[in-house]
Amino acid sequence: MSEPLVIVGNGMAAMRLVEDLSHRTLGRYAIAVVGEEPRLAYNRVLLSSVLAQETSRGDIELRPADWWRDRGVTLLYGRKAIAIDPAIRRVRLADGAALPYAKLVLATGSRPIRLNVPGMELPGVMTFRDLGDVAMIEAAVAKRVKAVVIGGGLLGLEAAYGLAKAGSQVTVVHLMDRLMERQLDARAAGMLKIAVEARGIEVDLSAETIGVRGKRRAQAVALKDGREIEADLVVVAAGIRPNTDLARNVDVDIDRGIIVDDHLQTSRPGIYAIGECAEHRGVCYGLVEPAYAQARVLAAHLSGDKVQYPGSVIATNLKVSGVNVFSAGDFIGAPGTEQLVLSDPGIGTYKKLVIADGRVAGAVLFGDTADALWYLDLIQTGTSIEAIRDDIIFGRALAERKAA
């Protein structure tokens, strides 16, 4: 008889877990997937493309409904899980239903951070995290609004690009002194600022938001230096935090996220967590690839294999505001490391490799990211580059040809 397995969360991590389980042990578990959003799982990375009208909603759907049915999955989307009763192994839903489980996986993702400043509750202040947010922003953008995006990280720049492409006048307000400070060094961030501004987006750095002004709805963003930037629409993209709400009524360890071991199991046997809600060895990953890696390991573990999740090299490989950027590992460079740099401002490309003990420890690429996955593999495997050191910065094709 199949064991009941409940997955709470119907996002990218949940989809990958179901896919890997179906390859490994189809039929062992009777799987139910509970999703709060009223739609099938989709690719959140492409939200800005939907907003920019470069991609349709249907195109970002991860799998059609019959894919789930063919794998015997009971898919409950548009239904919220509100409580877990570990004593009788039940997950309670808001509509009164209760789902029994032998194993429970929390893949609840993250929540957008709303700043603790006055005016966040005003109409016209939105987040940019799901398709519901996209729909609300689209309705506002149809009026050709002036928009302010608070946050110059990945999500903020994607929102700004989508808004500008849709016809809005956009200003990005960022607290730090450079864009994407967690993913880019100062030089690459400076090039990104130039590229973003070339797309008609104004960028305001070292700018602290102290409130949103307006009587009946948002009218301006107030900054600490006394300035106010006019805005009909304010999009808050100031970061995310793990969604641990459901886990808090269960006796499991929680810090920033739901703490898991190398098997992705929480402190309570039989309850697991993967993706953005999970914290492994003190790290919460807000990226897709670590979530997929966790799903693979958990699928193997639930299939009876002796595998462990060692953690992931943090890597970003995305198109931000129409520009390709990539970073991985120690791209800043710890003391004692060396740096190889190749830059061509004329065509807007920049490469930096950080070398430690004859191996690639980190990389940051701007404009030309064709060799990003090769560099990432070198970082992850710790492969010696002594034989190709003189040519590695010029890319895989040249380096491997000369080494042959």
Phi and psi in degrees as a GROMACS rama.xvg file:
@    title "Ramachandran Plot"
@    xaxis  label "Phi"
@    yaxis  label "Psi"
@TYPE xy
-69.3449  139.827  SER-2
-80.357  136.744  GLU-3
-74.4483  124.013  PRO-4
-120.421  120.115  LEU-5
-107.809  129.301  VAL-6
-113.354  118.977  ILE-7
-97.5396  114.792  VAL-8
121.81  125.751  GLY-9
-119.605  58.9564  ASN-10
-117.174  -154.263  GLY-11
-70.0694  -37.8925  MET-12
-66.5361  -42.2642  ALA-13
-63.6142  -43.3604  ALA-14
-59.909  -45.5061  MET-15
-65.9714  -36.5527  ARG-16
-63.1658  -45.7691  LEU-17
-61.4456  -42.4082  VAL-18
-62.4993  -45.9028  GLU-19
-69.0039  -38.1347  ASP-20
-63.8428  -39.4195  LEU-21
-65.7905  -29.8012  SER-22
-75.3999  -33.9602  HIS-23
-91.1055  -41.5889  ARG-24
-150.514  53.1413  THR-25
-59.3561  125.546  LEU-26
99.27  -16.7801  GLY-27
-68.5744  -35.9443  ARG-28
-116.819  141.708  TYR-29
-92.5583  103.129  ALA-30
-94.7303  131.555  ILE-31
-121.381  129.13  ALA-32
-112.69  124.391  VAL-33
-109.019  124.228  VAL-34
-128.851  131.741  GLY-35
-71.9197  -34.9845  GLU-36
-72.0648  143.312  GLU-37
-83.6609  48.8078  PRO-38
-161.088  165.12  ARG-39
-67.2575  158.729  LEU-40
-58.8837  141.007  ALA-41
-140.727  168.553  TYR-42
-86.8232  105.457  ASN-43
-68.2171  -23.454  ARG-44
-60.469  -25.972  VAL-45
-97.6343  14.5155  LEU-46
-59.8387  -40.0825  LEU-47
-66.5914  -30.498  SER-48
-68.5705  -34.7301  SER-49
-66.652  -44.7603  VAL-50
-62.8429  -35.864  LEU-51
-82.5172  1.94364  ALA-52
61.8266  30.9099  GLN-53
-93.7065  -19.5083  GLU-54
-140.272  144.744  THR-55
-88.9451  162.913  SER-56
-60.3939  -38.617  ARG-57
-64.2358  -32.5604  GLY-58
-70.1191  -23.322  ASP-59
-95.2538  0.254963  ILE-60
-65.4093  129.51  GLU-61
-72.6821  -45.7024  LEU-62
-146.264  143.089  ARG-63
-73.2889  166.843  PRO-64
-58.8728  -37.9256  ALA-65
-69.8283  -23.0798  ASP-66
-61.3283  -44.1766  TRP-67
-66.11  -43.8155  TRP-68
-61.8921  -42.2178  ARG-69
-62.2389  -21.1727  ASP-70
-100.506  10.7485  ARG-71
72.0919  21.5965  GLY-72
-88.3095  131.547  VAL-73
-85.9271  111.922  THR-74
-103.468  115.472  LEU-75
-115.392  83.1009  LEU-76
-101.545  154.745  TYR-77
77.8923  19.3347  GLY-78
-133.391  131.718  ARG-79
-100.636  130.859  LYS-80
-82.4219  129.666  ALA-81
-116.228  -17.1418  ILE-82
-160.004  154.141  ALA-83
-123.02  132.238  ILE-84
-113.34  92.9132  ASP-85
-68.1448  -22.505  PRO-86
-63.6029  -39.629  ALA-87
-111.336  6.00067  ILE-88
54.2292  65.348  ARG-89
-134.116  142.816  ARG-90
-108.915  123.851  VAL-91
-96.1067  137.819  ARG-92
-103.983  161.102  LEU-93
-62.8803  -26.7249  ALA-94
-84.5714  5.92809  ASP-95
97.974  -12.3214  GLY-96
-70.5158  155.029  ALA-97
-131.682  131.679  ALA-98
-110.307  122.648  LEU-99
-76.1095  149.828  PRO-100
-143.758  147.205  TYR-101
-96.2975  -36.3161  ALA-102
-129.285  143.519  LYS-103
-128.996  130.972  LEU-104
-118.592  124.128  VAL-105
-95.6032  115.923  LEU-106
-129.949  53.5156  ALA-107
-84.9365  0.396524  THR-108
69.662  -141.421  GLY-109
-140.281  167.595  SER-110
-116.18  144.803  ARG-111
-70.8307  143.056  PRO-112
-82.0547  129.368  ILE-113
-104.302  130.831  ARG-114
-63.5259  145.397  LEU-115
-89.139  67.338  ASN-116
-134.357  159.439  VAL-117
-62.2947  144.795  PRO-118
94.7371  -2.23727  GLY-119
-64.6172  -20.9755  MET-120
-89.0833  -4.1306  GLU-121
-68.1329  144.14  LEU-122
-56.9687  140.676  PRO-123
98.7388  -7.93487  GLY-124
-101.863  120.981  VAL-125
-134.689  164.827  MET-126
-106.096  174.84  THR-127
-135.429  86.5489  PHE-128
-136.28  -26.2809  ARG-129
-145.584  179.368  ASP-130
-67.2484  -26.3018  LEU-131
-63.6148  -41.5237  GLY-132
-63.1122  -41.0389  ASP-133
-59.7324  -42.697  VAL-134
-62.6668  -41.6397  ALA-135
-67.8357  -39.5619  MET-136
-66.5409  -40.286  ILE-137
-59.4121  -39.9556  GLU-138
-63.7178  -37.8564  ALA-139
-73.447  -40.2811  ALA-140
-64.9209  -28.151  VAL-141
-57.893  -20.3778  ALA-142
-93.7255  10.0088  LYS-143
56.2773  58.6095  ARG-144
-82.473  164.687  VAL-145
-90.5498  122.874  LYS-146
-117.774  141.934  ALA-147
-118.156  127.495  VAL-148
-104.256  121.827  VAL-149
-94.1661  108.343  ILE-150
124.983  121.939  GLY-151
-110.9  31.8795  GLY-152
-89.7863  -164.674  GLY-153
-54.2096  -53.5358  LEU-154
-64.8253  -41.3576  LEU-155
-63.5776  -42.6022  GLY-156
-69.2415  -35.4074  LEU-157
-64.112  -42.9505  GLU-158
-62.3684  -43.989  ALA-159
-62.0953  -42.3198  ALA-160
-63.0718  -44.9486  TYR-161
-61.9797  -41.8233  GLY-162
-65.3246  -45.3949  LEU-163
-64.5736  -40.6145  ALA-164
-64.0928  -31.4974  LYS-165
-83.1145  -2.97741  ALA-166
109.459  7.05059  GLY-167
-86.9127  155.343  SER-168
-88.0329  118.019  GLN-169
-120.873  135.852  VAL-170
-123.064  130.167  THR-171
-98.94  124.83  VAL-172
-109.073  119.819  VAL-173
-128.186  133.608  HIS-174
-67.3796  -34.701  LEU-175
-85.266  173.427  MET-176
-87.2282  -0.540011  ASP-177
-152.069  156.118  ARG-178
-72.0421  149.418  LEU-179
46.8555  48.7023  MET-180
-63.6757  -20.2394  GLU-181
-83.4947  -15.5624  ARG-182
-117.287  -18.6124  GLN-183
-129.393  149.246  LEU-184
-79.9027  176.579  ASP-185
-61.5786  -38.5013  ALA-186
-68.3534  -47.2121  ARG-187
-64.6955  -38.1009  ALA-188
-63.9118  -37.7213  ALA-189
-64.644  -39.9312  GLY-190
-66.5299  -36.9425  MET-191
-64.5455  -40.6122  LEU-192
-58.7852  -44.3381  LYS-193
-62.1314  -42.3607  ILE-194
-67.092  -39.1862  ALA-195
-65.7325  -45.0903  VAL-196
-65.7108  -30.2871  GLU-197
-65.9981  -17.9365  ALA-198
-93.7643  14.1396  ARG-199
84.1539  12.7054  GLY-200
-101.017  125.238  ILE-201
-81.8638  138.063  GLU-202
-120.092  125.931  VAL-203
-120.869  104.729  ASP-204
-93.2854  164.596  LEU-205
50.4425  40.5051  SER-206
-117.243  113.746  ALA-207
-95.4737  123.951  GLU-208
-80.3871  128.139  THR-209
-113.546  -3.21634  ILE-210
168.473  166.701  GLY-211
-114.293  125.792  VAL-212
-95.44  149.144  ARG-213
156.044  152.535  GLY-214
-90.9619  -65.4079  LYS-215
-96.7927  -18.6777  ARG-216
-158.996  172.112  ARG-217
-60.6649  134.341  ALA-218
-129.064  -22.2201  GLN-219
-163.847  154.227  ALA-220
-104.353  125.126  VAL-221
-94.8857  133.349  ALA-222
-108.095  159.211  LEU-223
-63.7878  -28.3893  LYS-224
-79.6165  5.33439  ASP-225
99.7566  -12.3837  GLY-226
-77.8616  155.127  ARG-227
-128.505  131.858  GLU-228
-106.409  120.643  ILE-229
-60.7657  136.66  GLU-230
-155.08  128.437  ALA-231
-87.7185  -24.9146  ASP-232
-134.642  131.569  LEU-233
-120.91  120.037  VAL-234
-107.658  118.777  VAL-235
-93.3566  114.972  VAL-236
-131.124  56.2918  ALA-237
-95.3623  16.5818  ALA-238
121.294  177.811  GLY-239
-131.687  159.97  ILE-240
-132.874  145.148  ARG-241
-55.0375  138.228  PRO-242
-86.0543  97.4528  ASN-243
-107.223  11.6345  THR-244
-54.5172  -49.5549  ASP-245
-67.1692  -35.7491  LEU-246
-71.3814  -19.4504  ALA-247
-72.0552  -15.2135  ARG-248
-95.6224  10.3351  ASN-249
-119.574  151.274  VAL-250
-80.5866  72.0885  ASP-251
-124.357  153.72  VAL-252
-74.3565  132.014  ASP-253
-134.95  131.828  ILE-254
-117.509  -109.802  ASP-255
-70.1971  -42.1869  ARG-256
-124.754  -172.472  GLY-257
-78.7485  116.195  ILE-258
-72.9332  128.81  ILE-259
-127.344  157.646  VAL-260
-92.9116  -166.006  ASP-261
-72.4901  -9.15434  ASP-262
-99.0787  6.68203  HIS-263
67.7093  19.1305  LEU-264
-90.5069  140.554  GLN-265
-76.0264  -175.511  THR-266
-70.0499  -9.19118  SER-267
-107.654  119.491  ARG-268
-55.1617  138.067  PRO-269
90.5451  -8.31222  GLY-270
-115.941  126.247  ILE-271
-121.113  164.441  TYR-272
-144.669  139.295  ALA-273
-140.016  160.034  ILE-274
83.9067  -153.982  GLY-275
-66.7313  -20.0771  GLU-276
-82.292  -13.4122  CYS-277
-93.1968  148.687  ALA-278
-122.963  117.431  GLU-279
-119.46  122.15  HIS-280
51.8715  40.9306  ARG-281
81.4483  4.51679  GLY-282
-117.705  131.735  VAL-283
-106.836  119.83  CYS-284
-93.5851  126.748  TYR-285
-102.273  30.3408  GLY-286
-126.944  161.742  LEU-287
-73.2105  -46.5655  VAL-288
-60.5056  -43.6042  GLU-289
-60.9327  -36.239  PRO-290
-63.4274  -41.5697  ALA-291
-65.3814  -40.0542  TYR-292
-63.7936  -41.5364  ALA-293
-63.3683  -40.8115  GLN-294
-62.1904  -41.45  ALA-295
-61.9431  -45.283  ARG-296
-65.9751  -42.7066  VAL-297
-65.9694  -39.3675  LEU-298
-60.8721  -41.6903  ALA-299
-65.2717  -43.042  ALA-300
-62.4582  -44.7783  HIS-301
-69.6205  -16.1106  LEU-302
-90.891  -1.85846  SER-303
99.8711  1.86861  GLY-304
-82.422  148.615  ASP-305
-92.6896  88.5991  LYS-306
-129.145  158.557  VAL-307
-136.006  152.58  GLN-308
-94.7712  116.136  TYR-309
-86.1749  -3.76583  PRO-310
101.697  170.916  GLY-311
-126.684  147.828  SER-312
-74.1726  123.574  VAL-313
-71.156  119.914  ILE-314
-137.268  144.217  ALA-315
-125.739  124.943  THR-316
-139.199  90.3444  ASN-317
-141.018  164.048  LEU-318
-101.202  112.697  LYS-319
-108.998  123.108  VAL-320
51.5982  36.8077  SER-321
80.3101  6.80957  GLY-322
-117.649  135.107  VAL-323
-78.3394  128.67  ASN-324
-134.801  149.247  VAL-325
-148.189  140.9  PHE-326
-150.173  152.828  SER-327
-159.227  149.534  ALA-328
63.4807  -148.459  GLY-329
-84.9044  78.6194  ASP-330
-80.505  -11.8032  PHE-331
-81.2885  -45.2622  ILE-332
105.314  104.351  GLY-333
-72.6204  162.253  ALA-334
-54.3867  137.087  PRO-335
92.6844  -7.127  GLY-336
-91.0696  165.538  THR-337
-115.285  161.93  GLU-338
-128.857  133.154  GLN-339
-108.71  127.803  LEU-340
-130.099  136.004  VAL-341
-134.254  121.333  LEU-342
-137.366  138.514  SER-343
-136.021  88.2282  ASP-344
-59.8762  -26.1222  PRO-345
-62.3076  -38.058  GLY-346
-106.659  5.16006  ILE-347
72.4858  42.3215  GLY-348
-123.461  150.167  THR-349
-155.076  131.788  TYR-350
-132.08  136.57  LYS-351
-138.849  126.963  LYS-352
-113.189  133.763  LEU-353
-100.224  124.285  VAL-354
-111.705  131.753  ILE-355
-136.373  123.313  ALA-356
54.5386  40.6878  ASP-357
74.4761  17.4638  GLY-358
-134.546  156.59  ARG-359
-79.2495  120.507  VAL-360
-99.3687  -23.3424  ALA-361
-167.09  163.776  GLY-362
-153.191  146.585  ALA-363
-137.692  129.502  VAL-364
-126.906  141.905  LEU-365
-134.092  129.194  PHE-366
88.3949  -60.4081  GLY-367
-108.576  105.264  ASP-368
-116.047  23.1163  THR-369
-59.4006  -32.693  ALA-370
-100.385  16.018  ASP-371
-57.0565  -47.1743  ALA-372
-68.8106  -30.6947  LEU-373
-66.2458  -46.7548  TRP-374
-61.6272  -39.7341  TYR-375
-62.3033  -42.1014  LEU-376
-62.8535  -40.1682  ASP-377
-62.7011  -38.1185  LEU-378
-66.4779  -47.115  ILE-379
-67.3541  -38.0256  GLN-380
-87.8309  -16.1977  THR-381
66.4287  31.1864  GLY-382
-67.7069  137.003  THR-383
-65.8487  138.385  SER-384
-114.227  15.2974  ILE-385
-57.0572  -36.399  GLU-386
-72.2278  -20.7162  ALA-387
-122.504  13.4643  ILE-388
-56.0609  -41.4545  ARG-389
-69.2225  -19.1927  ASP-390
-119.204  -6.4144  ASP-391
-60.9295  -33.3409  ILE-392
-68.0218  -20.6791  ILE-393
-86.8157  -1.09448  PHE-394
110.255  165.052  GLY-395
-62.5793  -45.0166  ARG-396
-58.6205  -49.4579  ALA-397
-68.2042  -44.4975  LEU-398
-61.6467  -45.1524  ALA-399
-74.5641  -32.0873  GLU-400
-67.0317  -42.0831  ARG-401
-74.365  -25.6821  LYS-402
-80.645  -18.877  ALA-403
